[in-house]
């Protein structure tokens, strides 16, 4: 099977979507699948306003059509709602071709926090994007419940994984005698890092990551240790040297860093919101509380072995297998719903519209 995966998030970006899709690229060949990625690397890009290190692709319709034709995929998955995602969605709809999508990022909440836009506006746009999808993949039960309540349909579960060989407890101790509270992730407004930095916690606060807010936060919080971006063994050592992982985000849909922290033996302190509520077991491997400082203090007393045990339940192979099952089920359901006609694969966009209208008449 050849799967075309269209995504606006890709290397060298450092975020959960890019990392998830990168891991998927490594796992799918072992399952007999050839993944083909359509990414910003294939188009001219411009800096994303407010995030100069992120590049926004400018995909032309002709370029997208040529790429899809050359790739000759059996199925298509659209991973993001950016310019590439919309372009491939348009391509599929114009040809009456089924596709699946995934919901990785809570853009409506981001838009409200950063731009002041009403969430209802962006959710309306999100529903429009995902409505034609044969299956919308979501990472957690709480996100599935929330999206279903907002009118999203054909939701399918797709969990994540963690490399427990890299992220594990180590004999690494920091130079500080006080407890170390760690944040890892993008240093940007939507991550709500100020809630962690302002929290009255007795100990050392460490922030690992890069982003547009880094310089300003360094000036505002000279008492905090900002290490910049770390990857690989250096990142794993940073986790292992801490005592508690603090996750201040209220808008992440999963949070791969939660799994990395747990695999490193770190209890988690977080708000009781989508993402943490599905991964962290309150009072066992983490504390979920609307008071982030209280959560961090109480997490100090939890068993690090319990945190490690939780992470071992997640693997990237299982994640890839779940993704593949979703792809097959969604496309089989889409094929079963197609009208029994010779024109199920239209030659022109106007043909697709006529077939859609005919299908609606048949179901009245």
C-alpha positions as a printed Julia matrix, in Angstrom:
364×3 Matrix{Float64}:
   0.0    0.0     0.0
   1.19   3.51   -0.88
  -0.04   6.26    1.47
   0.36   9.93    0.58
   0.58  12.02    3.76
   0.15  15.76    3.26
   1.45  17.96    6.06
   2.39  21.57    6.7
   4.44  20.5     9.76
   7.69  18.75    8.93
  11.38  18.68    9.69
  13.27  20.71   10.78
  10.3   21.99   12.79
  10.32  20.82   16.39
   6.74  20.16   17.41
   4.51  17.23   18.23
   2.99  16.98   14.74
   6.33  16.89   12.92
   7.77  14.4    15.39
   4.71  12.14   15.21
   4.79  12.05   11.42
   8.54  11.48   11.44
   8.1    8.45   13.68
   5.27   7.24   11.45
   7.65   7.38    8.47
  10.02   5.05   10.3
   7.38   2.54   11.41
   5.13   2.16    8.34
   7.66   0.41    6.03
   7.93  -2.39    8.59
   4.16  -2.85    8.25
   4.36  -3.26    4.49
   3.38   0.34    3.72
   5.23   2.91    1.61
   4.61   6.41    2.99
   5.04   9.36    0.62
   5.16  12.79    2.23
   4.04  16.06    0.65
   5.64  18.72    2.85
   6.82  22.36    2.76
  10.07  21.05    1.24
   8.22  20.75   -2.09
   7.09  24.38   -2.32
   8.23  27.95   -2.0
   7.81  29.08    1.61
   7.59  32.36    3.54
   8.11  32.99    7.27
   4.99  32.55    9.39
   4.03  35.94   10.91
   5.13  36.05   14.55
   7.07  32.78   14.17
  10.0   33.61   11.86
  11.61  30.18   12.36
   8.5   28.47   10.93
   7.96  28.43    7.17
   4.53  28.67    5.54
   4.25  26.77    2.26
   2.68  28.33   -0.84
   1.44  25.3    -2.8
   0.18  25.84   -6.33
  -2.71  23.75   -7.62
  -0.72  22.47  -10.58
   2.22  21.45   -8.41
  -0.06  19.53   -6.05
  -1.78  17.73   -8.92
   1.54  16.76  -10.49
   2.9   15.47   -7.18
  -0.16  13.34   -6.47
  -0.17  11.96  -10.0
   3.52  11.09   -9.75
   3.14   9.51   -6.3
   0.2    7.36   -7.46
  -0.97   6.68   -3.89
  -3.56   4.1    -2.96
  -4.91   6.35   -0.19
  -4.41   9.94    0.98
  -4.14  11.27    4.52
  -4.17  15.01    5.27
  -2.4   15.66    8.55
  -2.75  19.44    8.95
  -5.17  22.26    8.16
  -2.52  24.55    6.65
  -2.06  25.62    3.01
  -0.83  22.16    1.95
  -3.72  20.49    3.74
  -6.3   22.74    2.08
  -4.68  22.3    -1.34
  -4.74  18.49   -1.14
  -8.28  18.57    0.26
  -9.37  20.61   -2.77
  -7.6   18.18   -5.09
  -9.36  15.17   -3.55
 -12.8   16.78   -3.58
 -12.46  17.85   -7.21
 -11.9   14.21   -8.14
 -14.33  12.58   -5.74
 -11.42  10.86   -4.01
 -11.75   9.76   -0.35
  -9.21  10.99    2.18
  -8.66  10.92    5.93
  -7.55  13.73    8.2
  -6.16  14.17   11.7
  -6.82  16.81   14.34
  -3.52  17.63   16.03
  -3.79  21.25   17.16
  -6.48  23.27   18.91
  -6.26  26.23   16.55
  -9.5   27.84   17.83
  -8.05  28.16   21.34
  -4.74  29.4    19.94
  -6.53  32.01   17.81
  -8.48  33.26   20.83
  -5.37  33.49   23.02
  -3.02  35.05   20.45
  -5.31  36.99   18.07
  -8.41  37.5    20.18
 -10.64  35.79   17.6
 -13.82  34.03   18.76
 -13.32  30.27   19.02
 -16.68  29.7    17.29
 -15.35  31.27   14.08
 -12.34  29.0    13.88
 -14.29  25.88   14.89
 -16.69  26.6    12.02
 -13.71  26.7     9.65
 -12.27  23.52   11.18
 -15.56  21.67   10.73
 -15.67  22.76    7.11
 -12.16  21.41    6.58
 -12.79  18.03    8.22
 -16.43  17.39    7.22
 -15.62  15.62    3.92
 -13.02  13.4     5.63
 -13.68   9.66    5.64
 -12.22   9.59    9.16
 -10.82  12.2    11.54
  -8.04  10.85   13.74
  -7.73  12.24   17.27
  -5.2   11.38   19.95
  -7.28  11.12   23.13
 -10.75  10.22   24.43
 -11.3   13.69   25.89
 -10.52  15.37   22.57
 -12.86  12.96   20.79
 -15.65  13.83   23.24
 -15.05  17.55   22.85
 -15.01  17.47   19.05
 -18.08  15.25   18.88
 -19.9   17.77   21.06
 -18.86  20.48   18.59
 -20.34  18.63   15.63
 -17.36  16.69   14.24
 -18.2   13.24   12.86
 -16.41  10.0    11.9
 -13.86  10.39   14.69
 -11.21   7.69   15.11
  -8.64   7.19   17.87
  -4.93   7.48   17.07
  -2.6    7.47   20.07
   1.11   8.29   20.24
   4.32   6.64   21.4
   7.65   7.26   23.09
  11.18   5.88   22.76
  11.64   4.29   26.19
  15.21   3.25   25.31
  16.25   6.89   24.91
  14.03   8.48   27.55
  14.67   6.61   30.8
  15.83   7.25   34.38
  19.57   7.93   34.52
  22.17   8.62   37.15
  22.26  12.29   36.25
  21.99  14.81   39.05
  21.94  18.58   38.6
  24.32  20.97   40.28
  21.47  22.39   42.38
  20.55  21.04   45.8
  16.93  22.2    45.55
  14.2   20.35   43.55
  14.29  20.92   39.81
  11.02  21.67   37.99
  11.29  21.24   34.25
   9.42  22.48   31.18
  10.26  21.15   27.7
   8.67  22.47   24.56
   8.22  25.4    22.26
   8.76  28.75   23.98
   5.83  30.64   22.51
   2.68  32.42   23.73
   0.23  29.57   23.14
   2.14  27.27   25.52
   1.17  29.37   28.56
   4.72  29.14   29.97
   4.21  32.23   32.14
   1.9   30.18   34.35
   4.87  27.97   35.18
   7.39  30.79   35.53
   5.11  32.84   37.8
   4.06  29.9    39.98
   5.28  30.17   43.62
   7.39  27.0    43.7
  10.39  26.56   46.0
  13.06  25.15   43.71
  14.88  25.63   40.42
  12.87  26.16   37.24
  14.41  24.96   33.99
  13.04  25.66   30.51
  14.31  23.57   27.59
  13.29  24.79   24.16
  13.37  27.63   21.67
  10.78  29.94   20.2
   9.64  33.54   19.66
   9.09  34.25   23.39
  12.51  33.07   24.57
  14.33  36.41   24.62
  11.53  38.25   26.41
  11.07  35.54   29.02
  14.8   35.43   29.7
  14.77  39.14   30.47
  11.66  38.91   32.62
  12.82  35.84   34.59
  16.58  35.95   35.27
  16.1   33.4    38.07
  15.01  30.71   35.56
  17.48  28.5    33.71
  16.84  28.68   29.96
  18.92  26.09   28.13
  17.67  26.6    24.59
  16.81  23.69   22.35
  18.08  20.19   23.17
  17.63  16.95   21.26
  18.59  13.3    21.52
  20.78  12.26   24.43
  21.1   15.84   25.71
  17.33  16.17   25.94
  17.03  12.79   27.64
  19.65  13.84   30.2
  17.72  17.06   30.91
  14.6   15.05   31.72
  16.5   12.61   33.92
  18.12  15.44   35.91
  14.77  16.95   36.98
  12.38  16.07   39.79
   9.01  17.13   38.35
   7.83  17.89   34.84
   5.5   20.91   34.68
   3.12  21.14   31.72
   1.38  24.55   31.74
  -0.39  24.29   28.37
  -4.19  24.37   28.32
  -4.52  23.84   24.56
  -2.34  20.87   23.55
  -4.25  17.88   22.24
  -1.76  15.31   23.54
   1.72  16.48   24.48
   4.5   14.07   23.45
   6.68  15.68   26.11
   4.38  14.17   28.74
   5.31  10.68   27.59
   9.01  11.58   27.41
   8.89  12.91   30.97
   7.06   9.86   32.31
   9.47   7.53   30.51
  12.31   9.39   32.24
  10.71   8.72   35.62
   9.32  12.24   36.1
   5.95  12.77   37.77
   3.86  15.37   35.94
   2.19  18.54   37.21
  -0.48  19.9    34.87
  -3.91  21.43   34.55
  -6.85  18.99   34.28
  -7.37  19.63   30.56
  -7.34  17.72   27.27
  -4.07  15.85   26.93
  -2.97  15.48   30.57
  -6.32  14.03   31.69
  -5.92  11.2    29.19
  -2.28  10.39   29.97
  -1.68  11.24   33.62
  -3.3    9.28   36.44
  -3.92  11.79   39.21
  -2.15  10.88   42.43
  -0.18   8.04   40.82
   2.16   9.4    38.15
   1.13  13.04   38.27
  -1.03  15.72   39.86
  -3.76  17.54   37.92
  -4.91  20.75   39.56
  -6.12  24.2    38.53
  -3.44  25.47   40.94
  -0.26  24.63   38.99
   2.06  25.45   41.9
   0.19  23.1    44.23
   0.28  20.39   41.57
   4.07  20.79   41.23
   4.66  20.64   44.98
   2.52  17.53   45.44
   4.07  15.78   42.43
   7.41  15.84   44.24
   6.16  13.06   46.52
   5.01  10.64   43.81
   6.72   7.4    42.82
   9.09   7.82   39.85
   8.73   4.11   39.06
   4.99   4.58   38.52
   5.74   7.31   35.98
   8.09   5.03   34.09
   5.58   2.18   34.13
   2.9    4.4    32.55
   5.15   5.36   29.63
   5.89   1.73   28.82
   2.26   1.33   27.73
   2.93   3.53   24.7
   4.99   2.55   21.66
   5.46   4.05   18.2
   4.88   0.67   16.57
   1.45   0.4    18.21
   0.72   3.98   17.13
   1.59   3.19   13.5
  -0.52   0.03   13.57
  -3.5    1.99   14.89
  -3.02   4.62   12.18
  -3.0    1.93    9.5
  -6.15   0.25   10.83
  -7.91   3.65   10.77
  -6.8    4.25    7.18
  -8.15   0.9     6.01
 -11.43   1.15    7.91
 -12.14   4.71    6.84
 -11.45   4.08    3.17
 -13.46   0.86    3.2
 -16.42   2.74    4.7
 -16.04   5.52    2.11
 -15.98   3.0    -0.73
 -19.13   1.31    0.61
 -20.97   4.64    0.67
 -20.12   5.58   -2.92
 -23.07   5.4    -5.33
 -23.06   2.36   -7.63
 -22.21   4.14  -10.85
 -19.54   4.07  -13.51
 -18.75   7.67  -12.69
 -17.47   7.07   -9.15
 -14.09   8.51  -10.26
 -15.05  11.71  -12.12
 -12.84  13.19  -14.78
 -13.64  16.83  -14.1
 -14.65  18.92  -11.03
 -18.12  19.58  -12.48
 -18.61  15.81  -12.78
 -17.85  15.48   -9.06
 -20.53  18.03   -8.25
 -23.13  16.23  -10.38
 -22.36  12.89   -8.75
 -22.61  14.44   -5.29
 -26.06  15.85   -6.12
 -27.16  12.51   -7.59
 -26.04  10.69   -4.42
 -28.06  13.08   -2.29
 -31.16  12.41   -4.43
 -30.68   8.67   -3.99
 -30.61   8.98   -0.2
 -33.77  11.1     0.09
